[in-house]
Amino acid sequence: MQDFVLMGIVNVTPDSFSDGGRWLDPAAAVAHGLALVADGAGILDVGGESTRPGARPVGAEEEVARVVPVLEGLAAAGTAAQLSIDTTKASVAAAALDAGATYVNDVTALRGDPDLAGLVADRGCDCCLMHMQGEPRTMQHAPHYEDVVDEVRAFLEARVAAAVGAGVAEARIQVDPGIGFGKSVEHNLQLLAGLERIAALGFPVVVGASRKSFLGTITGREDPLTRVPATIAANVLAYAHGARVFRVHDVAAARDALLVAAATLRAHGA
């Protein structure tokens, strides 16, 4: 029995760190999303603004123009996967929800736009609250923590309380420690090793380690496309420590690895 969910990444951006520009054409993005579903994705996360370190902001109108045709195309194709919008803006999220999305993935944990929490509550959609120290343009400039796991846990606990206070149902909330978002290599490793403390909050834990630079630092792989084995290792370890939703580029590889990890842990009685 599969007890994890794969969130396939559909970046409709020219500047994402790994696949920027590959899926700018809506038809190509839709075809890519459907291929990810065929590989095992249960969620498709469509984003029109890169959040890589140093990324430039994108206006809401441009972001909507990028993501809505893709979401409409995926919805029209009748995909069984849940459609997610990766955005920090309420206006973009509203357009995406109108186009068929039922999940809002916000790297600011509903802090970036004062209207977003109310929109999520009113629409009754799922949401992911992610930790980020700083903002994308500056977040990797000497990030600092006294205890990264405790601080990320406390932040997520506070953001859950804020979301619930705004009317978001607890059952709709997932949390993401924000691997690579204002963290050093060591911070990321400490978070992966300490995920049980995040999972103890009682909400599904989302991990997005796919192809990220800390994996390249560890392995010496400069090209993000060569970091798939490292991503698999990070996700398997995250699963063993309590993560259950995995945001990935390489869905088929992640699925197979996690199925083996899950079966092994069940056999061990974990």
N, C-alpha and C positions, 0 to 999 in steps of 0.2 A: 504494500500500500504506500503510495507516494504522499508524504506529509510535508512537502515543500512546494513552493511556487516559483517558477522562473519568470522574471520580468524582462522581456526582450527589449533592447534599446533600438529606437528608431529616431535617429538624430536628423532633423530636417534643417541643418545648419551648414554654413560654409567653413566653420572654424572649430568644430569639435576636435579634441586632441587626437582621436584615433581614426575617425571615419568622416571628418568634415568634408562636405561637398559631394559625398557619394550618393546621397539620397535626396538631393534638393528637388529633383523632378518628382511631383506627386505620384505619378504612376510607378516610378521606380521605388519610391518609399512604400507604397501600398504592397507591391510585389515582395519587397524585402520583409515587411511585416508579416505577410501571409506565409512566407518561407520560415520565419521564426516560429510561428504557431505550429506549422507542420513539424518542426524540430522539437516542440514541446513547451513553447511559451504559453503560460496561462494569462499573462498580462502583457500588453504592448505599451511601452512608455514613449510617447511621442513628444519631442521637444524641439522648439524653434529658436532657443537662445542658449548658446554654449555657456556652461558654468565652469569650464576649465580655468586653471590659474591664469590670471591676466586677461581673461576674455572681456570683450567690449560689450556694453549693454546694447540691447535691441529694443526699439520702440514697440509698443503694444500692437500698433496697426501692422507692422511688418511681421511680428511674431504670429498674429492671427492669420495673415495671408500664407504663412508657411505651413501652419499645422492643420488648419480647418479642412483644406482639401484632402489631406491625408486621412484624417479621422473620418471624414464623410466617405472616402473611398473604402476604408476598412470596414465601416459599418455597412455600407452597401454590399460588400462582398459576403456579409453574413458570418464573419469570423466568430468563433466561439470564445476567443480570448476577451478578457476585460480590457477596455481601452482607457489609458491613463494619459493625462496631460501633465507634462513636466514644465511648470511655470511658477513664477512668483507673483503674477498679476491677476487680479480679480477679473478684469475685462477679458483677458485671454482665456482664463478658466471658464468663464461664462459662455464664451463662444465655443469652446471645446466641448463643454457639457451639452450644449445645444446640438453639436455635431455628432454626438454619440459616446463621448467619454463618460465614465462613471467613477473616476478615480483622479484625485488631484495630488501630484507629487511636488511638494514645495520645499526647496532647499533652505528656505528661511524659516521653516516651521510656523508659518502663518504670521510672521513678523513684518514681512516686506511690504504688504499692502493691507491697510486696516479693514478693507472690505472683504478680504478673502475668507476669513473665518466664518463670517455671516453667510457668505455664499455657499460654502461647504455645508453648513448647518441647514440652510434653507433647501438645498438640493438633495440632502440626504445621501451624498456620495461618500465613497471611501477617501481617505487621505493618508499621506505619509508625512510625518514631521521629522525633519532632519536637523542634525546639529552642524553648525558651521561657525568657526571662529573668524570674525571679520567678514569680508565679502570677496567675491571671486577675483577682483582685480588685485587685491592685496593680501589674501588669506594665507599665502605661503611665505610671507615676509616674517620670518622668525616667530612662528607660533610657540606659545608657552603655556604650560599647565603645571600645577603642583601635583595633581593626580588626575590624569586625563580620563580614566574610566569613571571615577566618582563625579568629576565635573560634567562630563557628557551625560551621565545618568541623571544628575540633578537638573540639568538644563531640560532634558527630555521630559522629566517628571513635571516640571513647571509648565512646559509648553502643552503637555496633555491637559493639565488643569485649566490652562487658558482656553484651549479648544473646547473642552467640555463646558466651561463657563460661558462660551459663546454659543452653545447649543449643539455642538457636534456630539453625536452619540459615541460612547466609548467603543462600541463594537465596530465602529467604522475607522478606528485609528490604528495606524501602524507607526513604528518608530525606526529611525535610521541614525546610527552613530556618526555618519558622515565621514567615512574613510576618505582621506585625501583632501578634505575640506578644512584647511587651517590646522593641519597636523604634519609633524615630521614623520620620517620612516619609523622611528621608535614609538611615537604616539600611535600610529596605525597598528603596529604589532601588539602594543599593549591593549588596544581596543579589541583586536581579534582574540587575544588570549583571555580577555576579561568579559566577553559577551554575556556570560551567565548573569552578571550583575545588571546588565541592560535588560535581558530577557525577564529578570525577576520583577520588572515593572508590571508584567502581565499583558503586554501587547506584542503582537507579532513583530519580530525584528527583521528589518530589511538591511541587506549588506550590498554595497555597490563598490566592489574592488576591481572590477573588470578592466584589465589591461593598464592599470594605473601606474604612475611613475615610480611609486615606492617599490613596486614589484620589479621594475627595470633597474632600480638602484641595487636591489638585493641580488638579482641574477646577472646584471651586466647587459641586459637586453635593451638597447636604445629604441628599437622600433616597436611601437605598441602592438603591432600585429604578431610579434614573436612572443608575447607574454601570456599566451593562452595556457600553457602548462602551469605557470606561476599563479594565474587566476584560479585555475582548478584547485590547486593546493590551498589557496586562501579560502575558497568557498567551502571546501571539505572541512577544513579546520573550523570555519565559522559555523557550519552546520553542527559539528560536534559540540560546540559551545553554545548552541541555542538559537542561531539564526534560522529562519524558515522561508524567507523571501530573498531571492538573489537577482539583482539587476545585472544583466550580462549582455555582452555582444554575441558570444558564441554559445548559443542555447543548446545545441545538440551535445557538445562536449561537456557542458555543465550538467546537463540532465544525466548522462551516463555516469559521470563521476559521483554525483550525489545519490543516485540510485544504489550504487555499490556501497557508498559510505553508510547510507540508511540501513541497508540490508545487513551490513556487518555489525552496526551498533545494535540492531534488533537481535541478532544472533548472540551477541554478548550480553543481552539483557539490559542494555542502557536505556 
